[in-house]
Amino acid sequence: MREAARLVRPGRDGIFHEADWLAHVSTPPLEAWNRLREAIDLYAAAAGVDLFIGRRLPRLLREAGLTDVRLRPIVGVFERGTSAARSCSTSSTTSTGRWWPGA
């Protein structure tokens, strides 16, 4: 995060697109999806992958020194038979001109 904050120029917007696994569900329930999700959960735990980073991203950006951080959740819902399952991700953007305290 500190490196990302360092790379962003004052007066410019920064855009981050990070996943949050909470809304990755199948409605109606689908056993194959449940098995896939369980496998992904196990892999993420073993590999140290944070499947819920999206909800913590604004706090992490603030801790890295960015200010005026805003969150815009994006949730896609796809019906059975389409090429994708439900998905959820978050984007956090910061507004211009206030990247560092006192800027």
N, C-alpha and C positions, 0 to 999 in steps of 0.2 A: 504494500500500500504506500509506503513512504516513497518508493521509487516512482510509482504512478503519480503521486502528488508532485514529486519533483519535476517530472516531465511535462506536466500541464503548465501552460503559460498563463500568467496573470491576465485577466480580462477575457479569457476564453472559456468555453464550456468543456467539461470533461464528461464523457458518456461511458458508462460501464454496463455491461449486460451479463448478469450472473444468474445462475439457476437456483431455484428453491424447490426441492423435491416434494413439498407438502401436497401440492395439487396434482401430482402424477397418479391419477386413479382411473379406473375403468368403471363407467356407469352405463349399463348395468355391469355388475361384477363379472369378471372373466378370469377363470382359473389360470389360463396361460399368462395373462398379464400379472397376476399375483405371483406366479413362479418367477417371471422375469424380474419383477421388482425386488423380490427376495434375493435373487442372484446379484442384482446391482447393489443392493444394500450391503451384502456380504463383501463384495469386491471393494466398495467404497471404504468400508470399515478397515479392511486389510491394507488398503493402499493409502489410507490417510486422506481420502477425498471428502471434503465437506459438502454434503448434498443440500445444506441449508444456508449456504453463504449469502444468498440473496437477501435474506431478512436482516443479516448483520452488517451488510455492506455500508449503509449510511453511517453507522457508528464507527466502523473501521476507517472510513474516509475522514471523518471528523478527527479521530485520534491521530491520523496522519497529517493533520494541519489544515485540511480544507474546510471551508465554511459555506454556509448557505446551501447545504446538501439537501436535495429533494429526491423523493422516491416516486416512481411511476410504475406500479405493478402492471404486468401484461400477462393475461391468461388466455390461452387458446383452448377452445373446446371443439373436439372433432367427433363426429358421430361414428358409430360402429360401421365398418365397411370402408372408411376412409383410410388414407395412407398413414395417419398419425393418431396417437392416443392423446388424451388430455395432457396439456403441458402448462407449466407455469414458470415464468421467469420474471426477474425484476430488473429494471434499469434505474440507475441512480445518476442524476445529473446535478451539476452545480451551476449556479447562475454566474454571469460575468461579473468581474470586478472585485470579487471578495474571496480570493483563493486562500490567502494567508491572513491570520489575525493581524489587524492593524493595516491591512492593504487598502 
